Amino acid sequence: MSSMAAGGGEGEDELFTPGELLGNTSGLIAGTGAYVAPNGRSIRASLAGIRRIIPPQPDAADQRSIVEVVGHKAQGAVPQPGSVVIARVTKVMARMAAADIMCVESKAVREKFTGIIRQQDVRATEIDKVDMYLSFHPGDIIRALVLSLGDARAYYLSTAKNELGVVSAQSIAGATMVPISWTEMQCPLTGQVEKRKVAKINLGLHACLAALIDKWRNNYFSLRTVIFVDVRGGGSLCCVGVAFGQFCPVDGTTTVLL
């Protein structure tokens, strides 16, 4: 870390991205846009922006400076612990799955954020029996909770709640599947059943998501288009939208006009 004067210092205008090292707790206190890593020593950025050092008051008991990260104006949504995100699964391994985060709550991201779902975070029960290959497939669209910022700038995600998990998936035949249970989805073309960790949301929402995602996958929308969903009240009130900023309220029976 560069040496800094009381009111600022060298490297203060440098752009930091989530997970990057800002300094150590021996000389700094984590402020807005920063957090203390699990080791208790490192302070890292929780959002993209410019580092700012705030010197302590002369009469303060703790004479360490405060380090903050101030987001730039063009910044899109940034995942935070406790946020609900929509992500696309990119890789499935024996003990974890990787996903690209597309939206945070109802806001699209503008930077690339990677999420990791560990085997112990897939579901709340029978964790030792979780099979990652029967829970997710590459290309699945999932709804997940951000647990924390893990290693290598990847966020740890969880689907260990009923309302979290796969919200849209393609079958081997290339059709958007329909959920038939919490652990199964069915291809409407072939009738074949595939295993997934299915999110428990209303069927109307699944149908609307399927229509939107089919068009997205077939390049109906532009490459910058992001599909997102905000589920409130256990799925009784939903919003489905795209990055154009237009929203379609869905009550489980209303058809969304595209």
N, C-alpha and C positions, 0 to 999 in steps of 0.2 A: 504493500500500500504506500502511495506517495505521501511524503511529509506535507502537513497542512498548517497554515497559519490559523489564528483564532477565528477570523471571519471568513475563511475560505481557503483555497489552496490549489496547488498544482493538480491537474486532472479532474477538477471539480466539474468542468463542462463536458466531460466524457459521457457518452451514452451507455447506460447499463441495462442489461436485459434480465428477466427473472432468473434467479439462481446464482447470479454472478456475485463474487466476493466483494463486499464493500469495506470490510475492516474487521477488527477484533474487539471483543467485549472488554478487553483490558483497557482500551482507551476511548471506546465509543459506546453510545446507547442507541439501540435500534428505535428509530422514529417511524413516521408515516412512510409507507412504501418499502419498509425493511423488516426483517425478522431475524431472530436468533436461531441458528441452525441447531439440530438435535444435540450436537457435541457441546453446546453451551459456550463455545468460544468464538465461532465465526458469525459475522453478520452478513446476510445476503439480501439482494434485492428481491422484492416480491412483485414488482411491476417494471415495465420498461420506461426509462426516463433519465433525467439528469440527477447526479448525486449532489446533495447540498449538506454542508456541515454547519451546524448551529452551535456556537460556543456556549458554555454554561454561564449562568448568572454568577457574579463575583461572590455572592453570599450563599450559593447553592451548596448543599451538603455533598452532593456528588459532582465532582469537578470534571467529569468526562463530557465531551461534546456529543451532540445528538447528530446522527447521520440519517438523512432522509433521501428518498428518491421521488422527484417531482416528475409526473408523467407529461409527455409532450402532447400537444393539441391533437395530433393526428392519430393518437393511440386509440385502438379499439378496445373491446372488452378484455379484461385480464382475469384469469381464474384465481380465486382466493379460497382458502380453506372454508368449507361450508357451502360453497357455490354448487349449484346444480348445472351440469354441462351436457351438451349433446356432442357426441364424438363418433368418429368413424374408425372401426377396428382395422388396423393395418397388418398386424402380425399376431399369431397365436403360438405360444410355446407351452411346454409342459407345466410350468409353474407361474406363468404370467401371460398377459396379452397387452399389446401396445395399441394405442389409438391416437388419432389426430383430433384435437379438440376444435370443434367448428363454432360453437356458440357457448356463451356463459349466460345462464338464465335466458333472457330473450334478446341478447345482443350478440352480434357476430364478432368474431375475433379478426384482427387484421394481421396478426403475427402468427407464426407457427408455434403451437404449444402441444407438446406430447404428453399423453397420459399413460400410466401403467396401472393395470388391474392385476394385483397379485392373487394367487390362489386363495389365500385366507380372506380376501375382501370380496369374493364373488357373491357369497350368500352368508346368512347369519347362522344357519344350522348345518350340521354334518360337514364341517369345513374340510375334514380329512378325506372326504369322499368326492370332493369337487374334481371334475375332469374338465380342464380348460378347453379341450377340443370339442366337448359336448356342450359347452356354455356359449362360446363365441366362434364366429368364422370371420376371416378377412372380408371387409366390405359391409359388415353389419353396422347399423346405426344404433347407438346405445345412449341411454340416459343414465348419468352417473353423478355421484357426489364427490367433490374434491376433498380429500382427507388432509393432504399436506403437499408441500413441494419436496420431492424426493431428490435423488441423485441425478446428476447430468441434466439438470433443467427439466426433468420430467415430473409431472404431477402424479401423486398416488391417488387413484380413483377407487371408489367402492360402488358396487351394485348390490350390496347386502341389505336391501330393503325391498319390500314388495313392489313399490312403484318404480324401482330402478332395474335396468337391464336392457335387453334388446327391444327396440321399438319398431325396427324394420329390418328385414333380411331377405336376401334373394335365395331361391332354391337352386339346386344343381341345374335345373332346367332353365333357369334365368328369370323365373317369375317371382314377384313379390309375395312372400308367404303370409298366411293368416295364422295368428296365434290360436291354439286350441286348448292350451293349458299353460301353467307357469313354466313348464319345462319343454314344451313342444310347439312347433310351428308346422303348418301344412302347406304344400305346394298346391295352388288351385288348378294347375294344369294336369299334373300327374297323380295327385292325391298322396304323394310320398310325404312321410312325416320326418322332420329333422329336429334334433335336440338343440335347445337354446336355453339360456337363462332369460326368460321372458319378463319384460316389465309389465306389471299389472296396471294397465290403463284401459279406459273404455274402448270398445270395439270401433265406435265412431271415429275416435282419434286414430286408431290403427289404420282404418280405411283412408282417412284424409292424408295421413303420412305416406301411405302406400302410393296414392295418386301423385303427390308432390315428388316423392323420391323417384318414382318411375320416370317422370318427365325430366328430373335432374340427371338421372343416370343416362338417359337417352339424349343428353345435350339439348333439351328443350330450352333450358335456361342457360345464361351465360356462365363461363367458367368461374366467375367471381360470386355466383349465387350460392348462398348458404341457407340450408333449410333448418329451422329450429322450432322448438316446441316449449311452451311454458305451461306446466300442469299444476293446477291449484286445487286444493280441496280434495285430494285423493283422486283426481282425474275427472271430477264432475264439471269443471269449467276449464277449457283448454284454449290455447291459441296456437295456430299453426301459421307459419309465415315464411317469407323468403327475404333475402337481403335488400329487396326493393324498399323495405320499410312498411309494407302493407300487411295487415293482420286480418285473419279470418276467425272470428269466434266460432267455436264448435261446441255443441251441447250433446253430442253422441248420436244425433239423428239427422242433423242438418248436413246437406251436401255442400262441400266447398266448391265454388265455381272458379276454375283456373283460366 
